[in-house]
Amino acid sequence: MAYSSESSEQIYAEAAWLHGAIVTAMFYGVVVVMAFMCWRFLWSRIRSHATGYRQNIFFLCCAVFFFVLGTMYVAFIAVQTQKTFIYNRLYPGGPSAFAVKAFSPPLGVAFLLSNWCADLLMIWRCVVVYRDTRFHYIILGLGIIMFTTSLVTGTHWFIVMSSPKKSADGWMSIRFFFPYTCVALAINVSVSLLTVLRLLHHRHRMSKILGPDYGAIYTSFSAIIIESASVYSICSLLYLIPFAVHNPLSVAFLQILGEAQLVASLLIIYRVAEGKAWKHGTTLNNPAVDSTLQIRRMPQTMPTTILPNQLTVEINFDPETTRDGSIPLPKSQCSREFTSEANAPVGSDV
């Protein structure tokens, strides 16, 4: 039983703020793990001077920046929660009313930077997916327009909230914050849908031509979730829908959104660095084209030593390569033995 003079609505709103801060800390743990995985994988590729050396350095810097940004964000969330529930617990209307009125500029900067970085990465992946199509420049133009709109609305919201004469209804203002969140959600949903549609279309084509197994690496469930940054889009929907109906639950998902954006970005970076992400020429240079099964036309005149019902099979082994395919290794002993057996004259003892 709760002993408090506050109404049930106030208690519900305060619980939403507090639970949002706790779950945000849990998401920060995911950011730490993903950042460490990206560092470990990218650093090993940089030291070995593997393919895409400059790209690996760029992604390593991005992973470091996202980790620093996530650390700053969760630290500012902790400070703001402390101010709300400890220093201003007797604020008129309760701690939740103070949380809505009080604006933290450092927290706003961290949130905007994480949002813009996630938007840029999502738009870049969508442009890469459509690079081999006739819609490439249309997708590129739409991406530039959407990101510019997000940049303008987010900057306008931050400037207004940081000024002394800011909106009377707090930093979660319908006039300033709601347009920015709508633009961010439109970017998330539209870019995610475009990416998913392209992946599914590619899978349909590959399954129709070569069978259901080819191209599965680009169109599996995990690939679609990562490539389309669905974690980011789902969290955006979970925030905006309660916010539109004035439900205090929206503040919990708003706090989580700052870290969810970084999780989606780090997942994309890890998949690209691992070499499993969609890249330029995926539809043209499909692994199915380079088959190890080779068919050779047999001579029209069969040797007299070969029986009519005898079957001749030739097996060719491709050179073994490392994981990234950049350093060829010598053929194994098994490959040399099978090659010598295939090239030996018929009827001789190998």
N, C-alpha and C positions, 0 to 999 in steps of 0.2 A: 504494500500500500504506500502511495506517495504522499508525503506531508508537504504540501506546497499550496500557496495562495494563488498560483498562476492557473490559468485555464488549461483545458486539455489541448486546445489548439496551440498554445504557446509551448507547452511541454513537447508536443509532437514536432514542432518546428525546431526546438532546441536539440531534440534527439536526432533529427535529420542532419543538422550541422555537425554534431559530434560524431555520428556514425560515418558521415562522409569523410571527416578527417582521418578516422581510423582506417577505413578502406583505402584511402589515398596512400597511407603509409604502406599498406600491403602491396599496392601497385608499384610503389617505389622499390620494393624488394624485387619485383619482376624486372624493373628497369636495371637494377644493379646486376642481376644475373645475365640478362641479355647483353648488357654493355660488356661484361667480362668475357662472354662467349665471342662477341664480335672482336674484341681486342686480341684475344688468344688466336683466333683463326686468321685475322688479317695480319697480325704481326709475323706469324709463321710464313705467310705468303710473301710478305715484304722482305723478310730476311733471305728467302730462297730466290728472290727476284723472279717470281712466277709471272705468268701472263697477266697483263693489266696492272703493272707496277704503280703507275700514277693513280689509277682508279682506286687501288687498295689504300694508298696513302690518303686520298681524299675521304674515303669511307671511314678510315681510322680516325681522322680528325672529326668527322661528323659524329661518330660514336662517343668520342671524348666530350664533345660539345653537348650532346644530348644527356650524357651522364651528369655533367656539371649543371645543366639546366634543370634536370629532374631533382638533383640535390637541393638546389636553390628553391625550387617550387615547394618541396615538402617541408623545408625549413621555414619558409614564410607561412605556410599553412599552420605549422605548429605554433609559431609566434602569434598569428592572428587568433587561433583557437584559445591560446592562453589569455590574450587580451579580452576575448569575448566572455569566457566562462569564469575567469578569476578576477580580473581587474574591473570588469564592468558587468558583474552578475546582477547588480541592483539597478541597471539602466532601465528607464521607463519602457515597459513593454517586454522586458526580459532580455537575456543575451541574444536571442535570435533577432530582435529589433536592432540591437547595436551592430550585429554582423551585417545586416542589410544596409545600414546607414554608413558604417565606417568603410573607408576604401583604403587599401594598402597599395601604394604605387609600385613597390618592388614585386608584390605578388601579381599585380596586373601586367608588369613587364614580362615576368617569367611565363605567365599564361599566354600572352600574345605571341611571344617568340616560339613557344612550343607549338602553338596552333599554326603559325605561319610556316614553320619548318615541316610540320606534318602535311600541310596542304601542298607545299612545293614538292615533297617527295611523292605524294599521291598523283599529282598532275604529271610529274616526270615519268612515273611508271605507266600511266595511261598513254602518254605520248609514245613511249617505247613500244607498248603493245600494238599500237596502231601505226607504227612507222612503215610497215610494208604494205599498207593499204592506201586506197585513194582518199581516205578520210583523214590522212595524217595532218595536213595543214588546217583542216577544220577543227580537229581536236586541239591542236596547238593554239589556234586563235581563241577558242573557247576557254582553254586553260589560262591564257594570259588575261583575258577579260575577268574571269572569276577571281583569280588571285589579286588582281588590281582592285577589284571591288572589296574583297576582304581586307586588303591593306588599308584602303581609305576609311571604311567603316570602323575598323578596329582602332586606327589612329585617332579618328574623331572621338570615339568613345573614351579613349584613354586621356585625351587632352581635356575633354569636358569634365571628367571625373577628377582630374588632378588640379583643376582650377578652383579658386575659392568660391566662385559662384556656380557650384555644380548643381545638378538636378536635385530637387527637393525630395524625391522618392528613392534616393539611394543609388548605389552603383549598378544595381540590377534594374535599371530604368527601362520601361517599355519604349520610351522614345529613343534611347541611345543604345542600350545593350541588346535589346530584342532584335533590331535590324542586323546587328553584327552577327548574332548567333544564327539568325535565319540564313544569312549569306554563307556562314561556315557550314551549316547543315546542308544547304543546297550543293555546295562543293563536294562534301563528303558523299552524299547519296548519288549525285549524278556521275561523279568520277568512278565510284564503286560499281555502279550499274554498267557503265560503259566498259570497264575492265572485265567484269564478269561475263558480259555478253560476248566480248571478243574471245575470251578463253573458252567459253562453251561452243562458240562457232568453230574455233580451231579444232576442238575435240571432235565435233561432229564430222568435220571434213576428214580428219585423220582416221577416224573409226570407219568411215564409209569407204575410204580408199585402201587403207593398209590393215584394218582390223582394230579392235577396241584397245589393244595394248599399247599402240604407238601414240606418243604425245601425252601419255598419262602423267608424266612428271610435271607438265605445265598446267594440267587441268584437274588434278586431284582436289579433294575437299580442302586439304591444308593449303595447297597452292592458291586456290581461289580466295580463301580467308586472308592469306598473307598479302597476295598481290593487290587485292582490292582494299586493304586496310579496313576490313569489316569490323575489327575491334573498335576502331575510332568511330566509325559510322554508327554502330549500335549504341555506344555510350552517348553520342550526340543526340540520337533519338530519345534515349531514356531521360536525357536532361530536358530537351525542348518540349516534349509532350506534357510533362507535369508543369513546366513553367508557363505554358500557354493557358492551362486551366487553373493557374494560381495555387498549385499544390506545393507545400513546403518540401516535398521529397526531391524537388528539382535541385535544391542546393547541395544535396549529397552527391548527385551525379555530376554536378558542375565541378566540384572539387576533384572528383575522380577523373574527369575529362582531361585535366592537365597532364596527368601521368599516362593515361590511356593513349594519348596522342604520341607520346614518346615510345611506348611499347610497340605500337604499330609501326613506327618509323624504324626502330631497331630490328624488328622482325624482317622488314623489307631489306635492310642493309645486310643482315646475316644471310638471307636467301640469295641475294645478288653476289655476295662474296663467295658463297659456297658453290656458285656456278649453276644453280638449279632454277634461277629466275628466268623469265622470258627476256630474250635479248634480240638485238637486230639480226635478222636472217633466220629466226627460228622456223618460220614457215618454209624457208627455202632450203636450209641445210638441216633437214631433219635427220636424226640418227638412223631412221629406217632406210635412208638412201644408201648408206655405206654398209651393206650387208656382207657378212663374212662368207656367205654361201655363194659360190661362183659356179656357173654352168659353162662348161666347155664343150664345143662341138667335137664329137668323136670323128675319126677318119672314116671316109666312106668305104675304104677297103679294109676289112678286119683281118688281122694277122691269122695265119692258120693255126697258131698255138692257142687262140682264144676260142673257147667253146661258145656256141650260139646263145646259150642261156646264162652266160657268165656276166655278172654285174661289176662294172669298174667304178669305184668311188674315189674322188680326190678331195682331200680336206686341207684347206689353207688356214693357217693361224695368223692373225694380225699381230704386229709387234706389241708387246706389253708396254704400258705407259704408266706414269705416276697418276695420282688422283686428279691433278689439274691438267694432265695431258701435255705438259710443256717439256718434260725430260724423257725421251725414249730410252727404254732399257733393252738390252739384248734379248733375243728370243730364248725361250726356255729350252732345256734339253729335250723335253717331250715334243716341242715343235719341230726341232731338227730331225728327230727320229721319224716322225710321221712324214715329213717332207721327203726324206731319203727313201722311205718305203713307197711313197706315192710315185716317185720318179724312177724306181727300179724297174728293169725289164720284166715283162710278164713271164712267169714260169721260173724265175731265178729265186734262189734262197737268200733272203736278206738276214 
